[in-house]
Every structure is written in structure tokens, then in C-alpha cells.
């Protein structure tokens, strides 16, 4: 995906809003809106936005897991399972 083909001025957005919304949903590619020649906003369809948010959440979880590994805050799976089973018995 090349963003250079998806750049439009704000005047284009104002004049073609319905068309842009329809196209965003069909192509599922972001659209960069410029104002005074500078990129100001990125628009995307809701499905792509949700996928992006889910991917970011997964990346944050992975980063947290890596940090915990680096800090030695891990335990073998067998130990964790045993601990969970013991907690369950205590209830």
C-alpha cells in the first residue's frame, strides 16, 4: 500500500465526503488529508481501525511479556499449573 496515492486536500474531503466514506469501506486503505500542504489527518474504515487497535493491543501484551522475561518474573509452566490447582482446591 502506497500512501502517496491516498493523499487528498481537505477541500476534496469537503466536496466528496460520501464518496470518500464509501471508498474507504471498499478499499480498506487509509486516506491522508492535507491542510495547507501538510498532512494533518488519516482516515480509515472502522474495520481496519479495529484491526489496528487489536494488533496494537497484542503488541503491547508481547512487549509486557518480553519485559517480564527480561526481569526474571517468570516461572516454569508446571509450577504455575500446580499453583493454580492448589488455589482451586483451597476454595
C-alpha positions in Angstrom: 0.0 0.0 0.0 1.4 3.3 -1.0 0.2 6.3 0.9 1.3 8.6 -1.8 -1.7 7.6 -3.9 -4.0 8.2 -1.0 -3.4 11.8 -0.2 -6.1 14.4 -0.7 -6.6 18.1 0.3 -9.2 19.0 2.9 -11.2 20.7 0.1 -11.6 17.3 -1.6 -12.9 15.8 1.6 -15.4 18.6 2.0 -16.7 18.2 -1.6 -16.6 14.4 -1.7 -17.3 13.1 1.8 -19.9 10.5 0.9 -17.7 9.1 -1.9 -14.7 9.0 0.4 -16.6 7.1 3.1 -17.8 4.6 0.5 -14.3 4.1 -1.0 -12.7 3.7 2.5 -15.1 0.9 3.2 -14.4 -0.8 -0.1 -10.7 -0.4 -0.4 -9.8 -0.6 3.3 -6.9 1.7 2.7 -6.2 4.8 4.8 -6.6 8.3 3.3 -4.3 11.1 4.3 -6.0 14.5 4.4 -3.8 17.6 4.0 -4.3 21.2 5.1 -2.2 24.0 3.7 0.0 21.3 2.1 0.8 19.4 5.3 -0.5 16.0 6.3 -3.0 16.6 9.2 -5.3 13.6 9.4 -5.5 9.9 8.5 -8.9 8.5 7.8 -9.7 4.8 7.7 -12.7 2.5 7.7 -13.9 1.1 11.0 -13.0 -2.5 10.4 -9.4 -1.5 9.6 -9.3 0.7 12.6 -10.5 -2.1 14.9 -7.9 -4.5 13.4 -5.2 -1.9 14.0 -6.3 -1.5 17.6 -6.3 -5.2 18.2 -2.8 -5.6 16.7 -1.5 -2.8 18.9 -3.0 -4.5 22.0 -1.3 -7.8 21.1 2.0 -6.0 20.6 1.6 -4.4 24.0 1.0 -7.8 25.6 4.0 -9.2 23.8 6.2 -6.3 24.9 5.0 -6.7 28.5 5.7 -10.5 28.3 9.2 -9.8 27.0 9.9 -7.3 29.7 8.8 -9.8 32.4 11.1 -12.4 30.9 14.0 -10.0 30.9 13.3 -9.1 34.6 13.1 -12.8 35.5 9.4 -12.6 36.5 8.6 -16.0 35.1 8.1 -19.5 36.4 8.0 -22.9 34.7 4.6 -23.9 33.4 4.4 -26.9 35.6 4.9 -24.8 38.7 2.2 -22.3 37.6 -0.3 -25.1 36.9 0.4 -26.7 40.2 -0.1 -23.4 42.0 -3.4 -22.7 40.2 -4.6 -26.2 41.1 -3.8 -25.7 44.7 -5.6 -22.4 44.8 -8.6 -24.0 43.3 -8.7 -26.8 45.9 -8.5 -24.2 48.7 -11.8 -22.6 47.6 
